[in-house]
Amino acid sequence: MGLHVAWLAFVLSAAGWMSAAAVPVSAETPLMPQTLISEARAAGCEQVEDFFTRPGMIKPPYVYGYLPGREDRSVVYWCEHRENGQRQFWLMVTTPPEERRCPERINWPNYPGGLTIERGKKVKPERFVYVSEWGQPKRKIPKSARFGSVGIQTEYDGVGARFYCYKGEWGVQLFH
């Protein structure tokens, strides 16, 4: 009987230890490098605190090297802003001002996915619409458009979006 009591005590203490390990991420836990957290705050937003709470593999909420060359010259990251109690997600694209072709901030209505940079792909403009017209009758990017050689992809669980800069505006293509 003593062995069963000892075993039960072990199981209960292990369960308590495991539940303590499952404590949600706190506001102090950085999900991005501190420089990006500071940059986001200066832009009026915060890191997405619950970004990693979904199951499965999730790529990071930031990626360096949007522009060719030194990776630390350009970065893309997700942040969130609250307005009237509503969560708003922003995709921030930080580049040197002289190399900026599109706005630094993309307002995004969907929960963000992990980020990657697409390079050197010949992307056809089919099914691309302008992000600025989200939720409205969408103006499509012309079929004759030619994108630059770099784009941004956000994805979670096989569903996502591609962003490409075209003539000073962000275009987006959803995929699954």
N, C-alpha and C positions, 0 to 999 in steps of 0.2 A: 504494500500500500504506500509506503514512503517513497518508493521510486516513482509511482504515478503522480504524487503530489509534487515532487521535484521536477518531473517532466512538465506538468501543467504550469508551474511557476516559470520555467524556462520559456515555454511557448508564449505565455502572457507577456513576459518581459521583452521577448523578441518582437511580438506584435506591437508593443508600445514603442519600441525603438524604431521599427519600420514605419509606423504612422508618423513619428516625429520627423523622419527623413522625407516624408511626402508633404511637408509644409510648403505652401505656395511661395513663389518668388516675392520678395518684399521690394518696396520702393528703392531700397538701397542696393539691390543686387544689379550690377551693370550687365546689360545684355549686349552692349557695344563698347568699344574703347571710350575712355573718358573724354577724349577730345571730341568725339562725335556726339556724346551726350551733351557736352557744353555747347557745341555748335547748334544742336537741335534746340536747346533752351534759348539760345540767342535768336533763333528764327521763330520762336513762339510755340514750340512743341516739346514733347517728351518722348522717351523711348516707349515702345509698345510693350508694356509690362507683362502681358499674358501671351506674348508671341510664341513661346515654346510650350504652351500647355496642351497643345493638340497631340494626338498619337502619331507615331510614324516618324520617318526621316524628314527633317525640316532644315533647309539651308538657312544660313544666317540672315538677319534683317539688314545687313550692310555688306557692301563689297567695294573694295578699292580698285582703282585702275580703269575707270570708265574711259578715260582718254588714253591713247597710246603713250608710251614713254614711262617715266617714273610713276609707279602706282600711287604714291602718296599725293600726287598732284590733283587727283580727282576721286571722288567717292560718291556712292549712291547709298542711301539708307532710308528706312521707314521710320516715321515718327507719328505721334498722334496729338491731336489738339482737341480740346473740348470747347464747344460753343453752345450756349443755352442748354447745357447738360447732355448734348449729343456728341458722340465720338466722331471725329473726322480723321481720316488717315491721309498723310502726306508722304509722297515719295520725293525725297530731296536729292537733287543732282548738283553736287558742288564741283565746280570747275573754275579755273582762273577766269576772271572777267573777260579778258581778251580772246578767250577760246569758247565762250558761252554762245551757243546758237539758239537755244530754247530756254524757256523759263526754268528757274532753279527748283520750283515747287510744282508737283503734279498733285492735284486734289483727286483722291481715289475713293469711290463709294464702297468698295469691297474690302473685306478683311485681307490684310497683306499676306503674301507668301514669301518664301525664301528668294533671295536675289542672286542672279548671275549676270554676267556680261556676255553678249553675243558679239562675236567678231568675225569679220570676213565672210559672212553669209550673204548670198544674193537673196534678199528678201523682196518678194513681190508685194506691191501695195494692196493687193486684193484683200478685202474684208478689214482694211484699216479705216478707222474713223478718227476724227479729231477729239482728243480728250476734253477740250474746252466745251464741247457740245454734248457731254454725257447727259443722258436723261431727256434730251430733246430730239426732234427729228435730226438724225445724224448726217452731217455733211461728210461724205466719203472722200478719202484721199484719192486723187486722180490715178487711173490705171497707168498713166505715163510717168508717174513719180519715180524718182530714183533716190533711195535712201543712202545715207552715209554707211560706212562699213562697221558701225558699232551701234548696238542696241542694248536695251535692258530687258531682262526677263524676270518676272515674278511668278512663282509656281508653288502650289501645295497639292499633293495627292493627285497629280495629273491634270489639274485645272489651273489655268493661269492667264497671263497677258504678256504681250511684247510691246515695248514702247520704242518708237523711233522718232527722232527729231526730223521734221520736214518743213523747210522754209519758215523757221522760227516758231513752229507749233509742234506740240507733241501729238503723235498719232498712236493709236493703240489697236491691237488685234487680240481678241480673246481666243483661247484654244482649250481643248480638252482631249 
